[in-house]
Amino acid sequence: MIIIVGGKILTMAGDIWDKGYLCIDKGKIKELGPMKNGAPFPLPAGSNVTVINALGCLVMPGLIEAHCHMGITEEKKGMEGDDCNESVSPVTPYLRAIDAINPMDAAFGNAVRAGITSAMIGPGSSNVVGGTFAFVKTFGRCIDEMVVRSPAAMKIAFGENPKVNYSDQEKSPVTRMAIAAMLREELFKAQRYYEKKCAGIKREEEDFRMESWIPVFEKKIPMKAHVHRADDIQTAIRIATEFGLSMTLDHCSEGHLITEKVVESGFPAIVGPDLTSRNKIEVQNMAFKTVGILNRAGVKTAITTDHPVSLIQSLPICAGLAVKSGMDEMEALKSITIYPAEICKVDQRVGSLEQGKDADIAIFDGSPLKVETKTLCTMIEGRIVYADESFSLPVFEKKV
């Protein structure tokens, strides 16, 4: 059993305690609350207890990256480590991120040292349909043991990336019309397949490609739409609405230009990466103000680095820059904790400090939104996976 005492606890579930305690047992949060009158937490009888003194520190849920390609586009490995895009066929729903994520990628270590305990990882945006994402913890060597949810979303893409990739190959799609048409055709076939399966109409054999769409039509997972430009955002909304499917608007760089339409859609926005150059036409209006504008209008928001487009460890700094551009500070913190957990449909396990949830915890020496703040300790499922050399762990152990 581990007990964290004395720190300012930010639960991201509504409670903030200037001095609190948090009790962890078997990888889960067993109990938490304020320290009454500054009194120490009474040690439970019959247990081996490790006590961590977090006095003067900020204790909060581990941060969450809602959209990235960590371990699929590996750092420092060139083509040999790049498995992000199967860019030879525009529609590949049957590809699965779990078959390409390499936990040995150095980015995982950087994530842990930044207090990031989980991430949504999946294929890139060269294809109209790219395959399924997985939501994973950021520490481990076996991806199967790190997975929280897989499949977690179906990647679809609009705009420049599919156009550029396939125009270079001199085959469709080379226009936005073709991207939309190819997606509609795929969804039309998948919907018919799903309806027949629900009706009990037997086929000679199941279709491996169409089976990939069943969780989408059952609304267990959303489509994950790569959209930057305002017109691409609206096309994605149009198509998802036609087929009655759930969806996340990823990047959403011009979402602030059509805020009312995004609000009306009811779809959440995963905004970023803003900490990078405007190296494409479709990101010319990219800005840190976007996520705050959408958030204030009532859109559920998450902030993304889109690693490796910008580095995974910059996630809290991106949230800080959003605050600098007008976003409410607490909403920015929620956009890298509980909101991405809710958007990725894993909030029953992560995203906030609540009884029964995974003990994924980050301890900082200040607000993670400030560039000078240090991550002192990162815990995943109650296991200390990183501790800064200035933070002595454990403070003491006691056998009661």
N, C-alpha and C positions, 0 to 999 in steps of 0.2 A: 504494500500500500504506500502511496506517495501523497503527502499533504503539502500544498503550497500555501504559505501564510504571509500576511502582512502587505501584499501588493495591492495596488489599485486594480480592481477587477472590472473589466468592461465585457459584459456578457454578450452583447449584441442581440439580446433578447428583451431589452428594456431596462435591465437593472445595471447600475453602476455603484460600486462600493469603494470608497476611498481606501479602506483597509478591509480586506476580505480573506477568506480561506477557500480552498478548493481541494476536495478529497478524491483521489483516483484509485480505483481498484479494478484489477483484471482488464485494463485498457479502456475502461469507461469512467465517466464522471459519476461518482457515487453521491456526492453531496457538495454543496457550495453555499456561501452566504456571507453576510458582513460579520466582522469580528466585533462583538458587542463590547462597547466601552474600551476598545483596544485590547481586550483580554485575549490571551493565546487560545488557539483551538484546543479543546480537550482531546488528548490522544486516546483512540479507542483501545479497549482491552483485547488481549488475545491475538495481537497482530504484530508482525514486523513492520515498522513504520519508518519511512524516509521522509524527513521534513526539509523543505526548501524554503529558505527565508527570502521572500521577494520584496522586502521593505524598500520603498522608494522606486519600485519598478511598476511597469504596466503589464498586466496579465490579461490576455485576450485570446479568442479562438485563432487557430492557425489561419493564415491568409489563403485565399483560393484564387487560382488563375482559371478563368472561364473559357479560354480559347487559346490554344497554343499547339506547337509542333515539336515540343521537347522530346528528345529521344527518337524522333522520326527523321527530323533534319538535325543530325548530330553536329556538334561543334568540332571544328578542326579535322574533319574526316573527308571532306570533299564529296565526290560522287559516290564513293564507297559507303558513306554513312548517310546518304540522302535517299530516303524512301518515302518522301512526302507526296509525290504525284505520279500516278501511273498514267502518264500523259500520252497514251497511244490510242485510247478509246474514250469517248466523251461521257459515257454513262457506265459507271462501275459501282453499283450499290452494294455489291457482295464483298468488297474489300473491307477488312477489319483492322482498325488501328492496333489492336493487341498483338497482331502478327508482325508489327514493325517497330514497336516501341522498345528501345534499348535502355534499360535503367542505368547502364554504365556510362551513359552520356554525362559529361561534366556538368551540364545544366541542372541535373537533379541535385547535385551537391550545392550549387549556387542557390537553388530554390530553398533548400532546407536552411541554409545560412541566412536567408532573408526572412525566415519565419513563414514560408509558404509550405503548407502541409498537404495540399492536394491540387490537382489540375485536370482540366478537360483537354484531352490530347487526341488529335486526329489528322486525317489527310488534308492536303492543301486544296487550292482552288483552281487548278488547271482544268478540271473536268466539270461538266454540268452537274453530274452526280459523282461524288468522290468516294463514298463509303462511310462507314460508321466510326464515330468517336468512342473513346473510353474515358471514364472518370476514374482517376487513380490517385493513390497516395504517392508522395514524392520520395519516399525512402524504401529501399529494398533492392534485391538483386534478381528476383523472379517476378516478372510482370503479373503472372497469374495470382500471386499472393498480394499484390498491390492494388488490384482492381476493386473498386467500389461498385461500379456499374458499367456493364458492357453487354450489348450496345447501349450507348447513352444518347446518341443523336445521329441523324443522317445528314451528311454534308451535301449541300447544293451550292452552286456558285453562279453569279451573274456578272456581266460587265467585262472589263478588260482581260482578265486572266484567261478564261476559256477562248475568247476571241483571238488573242495573241497566240496562244498555244496552237490552235488548230488552223489559223490562217497561215502560220509558218509551215504547216504540214499540207496545206492546200486541200483541206477538207472541212466539212461542216462540224461545228458552227463557226461562222466568221462574222455573224451579225447578232445583235441582241434579239432580233426576231427569232432566229434559229435556236438560240439558247432557250428561250421561253417555249418554243414549239417542241423541242426535244424533251424538256422537262414535263410538259403537259402530256406528251405521248407516253412517256414512261409511267407517269402517275395514272393515266387512263388505264393502261394495261395492268398496273399493280392493283388498282381499285377493283377491276373486274375479277382479277385472280382472288383477291381477298373476299369479295362478295360471294363468289362461288364456293370458296372454302367454308365460309360461315354458313352457307346454305346446305352444306354437306354434299355438294356435287363432286363426285370423285373424278380425278384425272388419272391417266395412265401412270404418270409419275409426277412428283412435285417438281416445281421449277425453282432451282437454287437461287437464281437472280430475283425472282418475285418474292420468295420467302423472306428476303432481306427487308422488304417493305412492310411486312405484317406488323411489327411493333409500332411503326409510324401510323398505320391506319387504325390500330387499336388505341392510339394516342398514349402509348406508354413512353414513347420518346418523341422529341420534336424534330422537324427538319431544322438544319443549322445553316442559315443562308448567308453566304459571303456577299455582302452588299455595301458599296461605298456611296455611289451617286444616288441622288434623290429619285431619278427615274427607275433605277434598278431596285431601290427599296420598295417603290410602289408596285413594280412588276411582281416582286416576291410576295407582297401582301395580296395582290390580285389572285395569284395562282394558289396560294395556300388557302385563301377564302373560297375559291371555286371548289376545292376538294375537301373543305372542312377540316383542315389539318392544323396542328399546332406548330409553331415555328419560333426561332430566335433570330433577331436581326443582328448579325455579327459585323462589326466595324462601324456601320451606320454613320459614316463620316459626314454625310450631309443631312442627317436626321434632324438637326436643328433648323434646317431650311423648310422642312415639312412637318414640324412638330405635331400639328393637329392630326395629320394623317397617321403618324406613328401612334399617337394616343388612341385614336379611333380604332386602330387595328387590334389593340389589346396585347400585342406581342412585346416581349421584353427586348431590350437593346444591350448588346455587349460591345462597348465602345472602345475603339483604339485600333491600332497602336498609334498614339499621337506623339510618342517620343522617337520620331524618325523623320526622314526627309519626305517632302512631297514629290516623290520620284515617279509618280504616275499621274496621268490626266485626271483620273477619277478621284484622287485624293487632294485636289487643289484647295478644297475648302475644309480640310481636316484641321481641327483645333481642339485644345483642351477644354474649351467652353461647352462643347457639344454635350457631354455627359451630364453636366449640371443643368443645362437648359431642358433636356429631356426629363431628367429626374424631377425638377421642379414642376414640370407639366403633368407628372403622375405616371411616367413610364418607369417600370422596374428596370434598374440599370446595373450592369457590371462593368468593370474596367479591365481591359486586356492589354498585355504586352505583345501578343501574337508572336511570342518567341519562336524563332530567332530574329524576327523582323526588328524588334527591340528586345533587350535581354530580360529574361525572366525575373532577375533580382531587382529590376527597376519598377516592378508592379506597385509597391507602396509609394514610390516617388511619383509615379504617374497619377496616383490618387491625390497626392499632395499638390501637384501642379493643377489638377482639376479644381481643388479648393482655391488655389491662387487665382483661378479664372472664374470664380464665383460660386462654386458648389459648396453646399453646406458640409462642414467637416464630418459630422456624424454620418451623413448620407454617403460621403466618400468612403468612410470606413466600412459601412454596410455593403458598399459596392465591391469590396474585396473580401467580404466574409459571408454574411447571411444571404445577401441577394444572389450572388452566383450559386450558392448552395440551393436556393429555391429554384432558380432558373434551370439548373442542371438536375433538378429533382432528386437531390441527395440530402435535403435539409433535415431529414429524420436522423441523420448520422453526424453531419458536420455543419459548420458555419456559425455556431453559437455555443456558448458555455451553458449547458443545461443538463439536468440530471438524466442519466441514461444514454447521453450522446458519447461518441468517441472522444477520448481524451487527447484531441489534437489541439495543442496549446502553444502559443508564442509568448515569450517574456521579453519585453523591450526595456531599455533605460529611458525611454521617452516615447513620444508619438511616432509611430512608424512612418507617418507622412512627412517627417522632417529628414533631410538628407544626412544629418549628423547622428541620427539615432542608431544605436547598436542593437542587434538581436543578441540577447544574452543567453537564451535557451529556447530550443524547439523540441516539442514532444509530439510524437505520433502514436496514437493508441496507447498512451501512458508510458511509452518508451522514450528516454532522452536520446535524441538522434543528433543533437548538436548543442554544445555549450561553449560560449566564449571563454577564452582563457582568464578573463577578469572576473568570471562568475563561478564561484567555488561550488561544486556539486559532489555529493550531497552535503548539506550543511551539517546534519547529524542523523544518525540512525538510532532507533530505540526499539528494543525488544520489550514488549509489555507483557 
